[in-house]
Amino acid sequence: MSTEPVDRARTPLLALITQEALDRDYQTAASRRGPDERESAGLRVAVVGVVAVFAMLVTVAAVQTNANADVDDASRATLIGRIEARRSAVADLQDQIAALRKDNTAAEDRLRSLGSRYGDVQARRASLGALTGFEVVRGDGIRVTLDNEQYADEDHQVRDSDIALLANGLWEAGAEAIAVNGQRLTAASGIRTSGDAIEVNLIGIAPPYTVLAVGDRGALSSRFVDTQSGLQFISRVNTFGFSYDVENEDDLRLPAAPASLRVLRSATYQPNPKVDGGGAP
């Protein structure tokens, strides 16, 4: 298509018509193809831009990945170090647990041993308390009732020595515990006359005198009359006419002696090899 200006005065009429017609055809074709070509060019530019952006993102990601690789390696090394440290700490704690379990087992063994020894000591304590009079006892035995003869004068009344003979005879016959009018007899007990009254453990008692003796009821009364003290007591009963009665009992309960009698005046420790291992505690 010519771009030079047309000199209409000099150009023949047929040539002018033909040229103008061609120019118009070119213009029409150009007007039809122009937008499509421009759209194609714009699309190519957009694709190039997208590719460029994608390439830039890939490059940035690669750079970031390389940068993070060192950080990840350092974090992994730190994490591994922490794991190893925790494993070492756990191993130490497990060793401590094993040692504590061993100590606990040994302590339980000692506790069982001490519990057994404590039980033996408590049994000895109860036995000694019953024998010495400082523990309440209960069991079968005999009841002895002693009283003055009716209208007996002063010389024919029951005295402290008479009750003492009765108690000694019962001890000799095998009595395990004795009480006179509710007063438990011990090694420190005293039976004596104070004025007109008889005192046991410094407590005044009055007739009739009731003596309770815990022991073998089937043999206690018969053995009593075979003892030296028992024979002397029976002789006094016959001489002074005392009222004397013996009954077998299935269930007797004797109180403990007063706590005031528990004062220890003098004692020497004698070790028991079966309990202390041969030495004093």
C-alpha positions as CSV (number, residue, x, y, z in Angstrom):
1,M,0.0,0.0,0.0
2,S,1.4,3.4,-1.1
3,T,1.8,6.0,1.5
4,E,2.7,8.9,-0.8
5,P,0.0,11.6,-1.3
6,V,-2.1,11.4,-4.5
7,D,-2.1,14.3,-6.9
8,R,-5.7,14.0,-8.1
9,A,-5.2,16.7,-10.8
10,R,-2.4,14.8,-12.6
11,T,-3.7,11.2,-12.1
12,P,-6.0,9.7,-14.7
13,L,-9.5,9.1,-13.5
14,L,-9.4,5.3,-13.9
15,A,-6.1,5.1,-12.0
16,L,-7.4,7.3,-9.3
17,I,-10.5,5.2,-8.9
18,T,-8.5,2.0,-8.8
19,Q,-5.9,3.4,-6.4
20,E,-8.6,4.6,-4.0
21,A,-10.4,1.3,-4.2
22,L,-7.2,-0.5,-3.3
23,D,-6.4,1.8,-0.5
24,R,-9.8,1.3,1.0
25,D,-9.5,-2.5,0.7
26,Y,-6.2,-2.3,2.5
27,Q,-7.6,-0.1,5.2
28,T,-10.5,-2.5,5.6
29,A,-8.2,-5.6,5.9
30,A,-5.9,-3.7,8.2
31,S,-8.8,-2.7,10.4
32,R,-9.9,-6.4,10.6
33,R,-6.5,-7.9,11.4
34,G,-5.2,-5.3,13.8
35,P,-7.1,-6.2,17.0
36,D,-6.3,-10.0,16.6
37,E,-2.6,-9.3,16.2
38,R,-2.6,-6.9,19.1
39,E,-4.3,-9.5,21.3
40,S,-1.8,-12.1,20.2
41,A,1.1,-9.8,21.1
42,G,-0.5,-9.0,24.4
43,L,-1.0,-12.7,25.2
44,R,2.6,-13.4,24.3
45,V,3.7,-10.6,26.6
46,A,1.5,-12.0,29.4
47,V,2.9,-15.5,29.0
48,V,6.4,-14.2,29.0
49,G,5.6,-12.3,32.2
50,V,4.1,-15.4,33.9
51,V,7.1,-17.4,33.0
52,A,9.4,-14.7,34.3
53,V,7.5,-14.5,37.6
54,F,7.5,-18.3,37.9
55,A,11.2,-18.4,37.2
56,M,11.8,-15.7,39.8
57,L,9.7,-17.7,42.4
58,V,11.6,-20.9,41.7
59,T,14.9,-19.0,42.1
60,V,13.8,-17.4,45.3
61,A,12.6,-20.8,46.6
62,A,15.8,-22.4,45.7
63,V,17.8,-19.7,47.5
64,Q,15.5,-19.9,50.5
65,T,15.8,-23.7,50.6
66,N,19.6,-23.5,50.5
67,A,19.4,-20.9,53.3
68,N,17.1,-23.0,55.4
69,A,19.2,-26.2,54.9
70,D,21.9,-24.9,57.2
71,V,19.3,-23.8,59.7
72,D,17.6,-27.2,59.5
73,D,20.9,-29.0,60.0
74,A,21.7,-26.9,63.0
75,S,18.2,-27.5,64.5
76,R,18.5,-31.2,63.8
77,A,21.9,-31.3,65.5
78,T,20.5,-29.4,68.5
79,L,17.5,-31.7,68.7
80,I,19.7,-34.8,68.6
81,G,21.9,-33.3,71.3
82,R,18.8,-32.7,73.5
83,I,17.5,-36.2,72.8
84,E,20.9,-37.7,73.9
85,A,20.9,-35.5,77.0
86,R,17.4,-36.6,77.9
87,R,18.3,-40.2,77.3
88,S,21.3,-39.8,79.6
89,A,19.1,-38.2,82.2
90,V,16.5,-40.9,81.9
91,A,19.2,-43.6,82.3
92,D,20.5,-41.8,85.5
93,L,16.9,-41.7,86.9
94,Q,16.4,-45.4,86.1
95,D,19.6,-46.2,88.0
96,Q,18.4,-44.1,90.9
97,I,15.0,-45.9,90.8
98,A,16.8,-49.2,90.9
99,A,18.9,-48.1,93.8
100,L,15.9,-46.8,95.7
101,R,14.0,-50.0,95.1
102,K,16.9,-51.9,96.5
103,D,17.0,-49.6,99.5
104,N,13.2,-49.9,99.9
105,T,13.4,-53.7,99.8
106,A,16.1,-53.6,102.5
107,A,14.1,-51.2,104.6
108,E,11.0,-53.4,104.3
109,D,13.1,-56.4,105.5
110,R,14.3,-54.4,108.5
111,L,10.7,-53.2,109.1
112,R,9.5,-56.8,109.1
113,S,12.3,-57.8,111.4
114,L,11.5,-54.9,113.8
115,G,7.8,-55.7,113.6
116,S,8.6,-59.3,114.7
117,R,10.8,-58.1,117.5
118,Y,8.2,-55.5,118.5
119,G,5.6,-58.3,118.6
120,D,7.9,-60.4,120.8
121,V,8.5,-57.5,123.1
122,Q,4.8,-56.7,123.4
123,A,4.1,-60.4,124.2
124,R,6.9,-60.3,126.9
125,R,5.5,-57.0,128.2
126,A,2.0,-58.4,128.5
127,S,3.3,-61.5,130.2
128,L,5.5,-59.6,132.6
129,G,2.6,-57.1,133.2
130,A,0.4,-60.0,134.2
131,L,3.0,-61.5,136.4
132,T,4.0,-58.3,138.0
133,G,0.5,-57.1,138.5
134,F,0.5,-54.0,136.2
135,E,-1.7,-55.4,133.5
136,V,-5.4,-56.4,133.7
137,V,-5.8,-60.2,133.6
138,R,-8.8,-62.4,132.9
139,G,-9.2,-66.2,133.2
140,D,-10.5,-69.0,135.4
141,G,-9.5,-69.5,139.0
142,I,-10.9,-69.5,142.5
143,R,-12.6,-67.1,144.8
144,V,-11.8,-67.2,148.5
145,T,-14.0,-65.4,150.9
146,L,-12.6,-64.8,154.4
147,D,-14.4,-63.1,157.3
148,N,-14.3,-62.8,161.1
149,E,-16.4,-65.1,163.3
150,Q,-19.6,-63.4,164.5
151,Y,-19.0,-61.5,167.7
152,A,-15.3,-62.2,167.6
153,D,-13.1,-60.2,169.9
154,E,-10.1,-58.2,168.8
155,D,-7.7,-61.2,169.3
156,H,-9.8,-63.4,167.1
157,Q,-10.2,-61.1,164.1
158,V,-8.5,-61.5,160.7
159,R,-5.2,-59.7,160.6
160,D,-2.8,-58.7,157.9
161,S,-0.6,-61.7,158.5
162,D,-3.6,-64.0,157.9
163,I,-4.3,-62.5,154.5
164,A,-0.6,-62.6,153.7
165,L,-0.4,-66.3,154.5
166,L,-3.5,-66.9,152.2
167,A,-1.9,-65.0,149.3
168,N,1.5,-66.7,149.8
169,G,-0.2,-70.1,149.8
170,L,-2.0,-69.3,146.5
171,W,1.3,-68.1,144.9
172,E,2.9,-71.4,145.9
173,A,0.0,-73.3,144.5
174,G,0.5,-71.8,141.1
175,A,-1.7,-68.7,141.0
176,E,-0.8,-66.4,138.1
177,A,-2.4,-63.2,139.6
178,I,-4.1,-62.3,142.9
179,A,-6.3,-59.5,144.0
180,V,-7.6,-58.7,147.5
181,N,-10.8,-56.7,147.7
182,G,-10.0,-55.3,144.2
183,Q,-6.3,-54.4,145.0
184,R,-3.9,-56.3,142.8
185,L,-0.9,-57.8,144.5
186,T,2.6,-57.1,143.1
187,A,6.1,-57.5,144.2
188,A,5.9,-54.0,145.7
189,S,2.5,-54.5,147.4
190,G,2.2,-54.4,151.1
191,I,-0.4,-56.0,153.3
192,R,-0.3,-54.4,156.8
193,T,-2.5,-53.3,159.6
194,S,-2.9,-49.6,160.1
195,G,-4.9,-48.8,163.3
196,D,-8.0,-51.0,163.2
197,A,-8.0,-51.5,159.4
198,I,-6.0,-53.6,157.0
199,E,-4.3,-51.9,154.1
200,V,-3.3,-53.3,150.7
201,N,-1.3,-51.1,148.4
202,L,-1.9,-48.4,151.1
203,I,-5.6,-48.7,150.5
204,G,-7.8,-49.6,153.5
205,I,-10.0,-52.7,153.1
206,A,-12.8,-54.1,155.3
207,P,-14.3,-57.5,155.9
208,P,-15.4,-59.7,154.3
209,Y,-12.2,-60.1,152.5
210,T,-12.5,-61.5,148.9
211,V,-9.3,-62.9,147.4
212,L,-9.4,-63.7,143.7
213,A,-6.7,-65.9,142.2
214,V,-6.4,-66.6,138.5
215,G,-4.9,-70.0,137.7
216,D,-5.9,-73.7,137.1
217,R,-9.1,-73.8,139.0
218,G,-9.1,-77.6,138.9
219,A,-5.8,-77.8,140.8
220,L,-5.4,-74.5,142.6
221,S,-7.5,-75.2,145.6
222,S,-6.1,-78.7,146.1
223,R,-2.5,-77.6,145.7
224,F,-3.1,-74.7,148.2
225,V,-3.7,-77.0,151.1
226,D,-0.4,-78.9,150.3
227,T,1.8,-75.7,150.6
228,Q,3.5,-74.6,153.8
229,S,1.7,-71.3,153.8
230,G,-1.6,-73.0,153.0
231,L,-1.2,-75.4,155.9
232,Q,-0.4,-72.5,158.3
233,F,-3.5,-70.6,157.1
234,I,-5.8,-73.5,157.5
235,S,-4.5,-74.0,161.0
236,R,-5.3,-70.3,161.9
237,V,-8.8,-70.7,160.4
238,N,-9.5,-73.6,162.6
239,T,-7.9,-71.9,165.7
240,F,-9.7,-68.6,165.4
241,G,-12.9,-69.7,163.8
242,F,-12.7,-67.6,160.7
243,S,-15.4,-67.9,158.0
244,Y,-13.6,-69.4,155.0
245,D,-15.2,-70.4,151.7
246,V,-13.6,-71.4,148.3
247,E,-15.4,-71.3,144.9
248,N,-14.2,-72.3,141.5
249,E,-14.8,-69.5,138.9
250,D,-14.9,-69.8,135.1
251,D,-14.3,-66.1,134.4
252,L,-12.4,-63.8,136.7
253,R,-11.2,-60.3,135.9
254,L,-8.4,-58.8,138.0
255,P,-7.6,-55.1,137.7
256,A,-4.1,-53.7,137.3
257,A,-2.1,-52.5,140.3
258,P,-2.0,-48.7,141.0
259,A,0.4,-46.8,138.8
260,S,2.1,-45.4,141.9
261,L,3.7,-48.8,142.5
262,R,5.6,-48.7,139.2
263,V,8.4,-46.5,140.6
264,L,11.6,-48.3,139.8
265,R,14.0,-48.0,142.7
266,S,16.9,-50.2,141.6
267,A,17.4,-52.5,138.7
268,T,20.2,-54.2,136.8
269,Y,19.7,-55.0,133.1
270,Q,20.2,-58.7,132.2
271,P,20.4,-59.2,128.4
272,N,18.3,-61.9,126.8
273,P,20.3,-63.4,123.9
274,K,17.1,-64.5,122.1
275,V,15.7,-61.0,122.0
276,D,18.6,-58.5,122.1
277,G,21.3,-60.7,120.3
278,G,23.3,-60.7,123.5
279,G,23.7,-57.0,124.0
280,A,21.8,-54.2,125.7
281,P,19.7,-52.0,123.5
